[in-house]
């Protein structure tokens, strides 16, 4: 009740609802909120999938939506990561695993002082100058995105957006999906690019373009890392 009163007072004084608390690393949730503004203004409660979810709210692209009544699937490979998710986000489906093209066990490189950089990709860590920072290598099970979504498809009628942050293995995640069956309205994906021009030859961007998506936004994480937002061509936002 108190939170609703505070929200009403802010909106009355300022003329707009600024009860937005953004949680993502580079404003991804703010961009996604604007993309879904029309639906959210009507009280719509959607469904998301967060691949490489990391933490229930810190640097989270989906916690803002959870706070607004949405629910979804959170997936992260970091051992014991889902203990916190289960406590803080009990409405969500929380899965501790990797996501990739083949259902196998892979080496997972963890960095104690910078866990957002944990990765299955040794090459990606080398590219970002982080390989020497690895503190532990752990075998972790990997499942296809198709397998995970099929297992839980009774919990949703459609997927509003997928966010993917997997430190360079974005293409493997994308190709592990069944795009005829699961085709979200929006995809937010962290890519290793410097300029928007780099996307013309980026295999993940080319794949999504061929699947019927258009680039609608870009943010900046680092000089050579950005999150790119793709909207399905038939989605009105």
Rosetta blueprint (number, residue, H / E / L):
1 X L
2 X H
3 X H
4 X H
5 X H
6 X H
7 X H
8 X H
9 X H
10 X H
11 X H
12 X H
13 X H
14 X H
15 X L
16 X L
17 X L
18 X L
19 X L
20 X L
21 X L
22 X L
23 X L
24 X L
25 X L
26 X L
27 X L
28 X H
29 X H
30 X H
31 X H
32 X H
33 X H
34 X H
35 X H
36 X L
37 X H
38 X H
39 X H
40 X H
41 X H
42 X L
43 X L
44 X L
45 X L
46 X L
47 X E
48 X E
49 X E
50 X E
51 X E
52 X L
53 X L
54 X L
55 X L
56 X L
57 X L
58 X L
59 X L
60 X L
61 X L
62 X L
63 X H
64 X H
65 X H
66 X H
67 X H
68 X L
69 X L
70 X L
71 X E
72 X E
73 X E
74 X E
75 X E
76 X E
77 X L
78 X L
79 X L
80 X L
81 X H
82 X H
83 X H
84 X H
85 X H
86 X H
87 X H
88 X H
89 X L
90 X L
91 X L
92 X L
93 X E
94 X E
95 X E
96 X E
97 X L
98 X E
99 X E
100 X L
101 X L
102 X L
103 X L
104 X L
105 X E
106 X E
107 X E
108 X E
109 X E
110 X E
111 X L
112 X L
113 X L
114 X L
115 X H
116 X H
117 X H
118 X L
119 X E
120 X L
121 X L
122 X H
123 X H
124 X H
125 X H
126 X H
127 X H
128 X L
129 X L
130 X L
131 X H
132 X H
133 X H
134 X L
135 X L
136 X E
137 X E
138 X E
139 X E
140 X E
141 X E
142 X E
143 X E
144 X L
145 X H
146 X H
147 X H
148 X H
149 X H
150 X H
151 X H
152 X H
153 X H
154 X H
155 X H
156 X L
157 X L
158 X L
159 X L
160 X L
161 X E
162 X E
163 X E
164 X E
165 X L
166 X L
167 X L
168 X L
169 X L
170 X H
171 X H
172 X H
173 X H
174 X H
175 X H
176 X L
177 X L
178 X L
179 X L
180 X L
181 X L
182 X L
183 X L
184 X L
185 X L
186 X E
187 X E
188 X E
189 X E
190 X E
191 X E
192 X L
193 X L
194 X L
195 X L
196 X H
197 X H
198 X H
199 X H
200 X H
201 X L
202 X L
203 X H
204 X H
205 X H
206 X H
207 X H
208 X H
209 X H
210 X H
211 X L
212 X L
213 X E
214 X E
215 X E
216 X E
217 X E
218 X E
219 X L
220 X L
221 X L
222 X E
223 X L
224 X L
225 X E
226 X E
227 X E
228 X E
229 X E
230 X E
231 X E
232 X E
233 X L
234 X L
235 X L
236 X L
237 X L
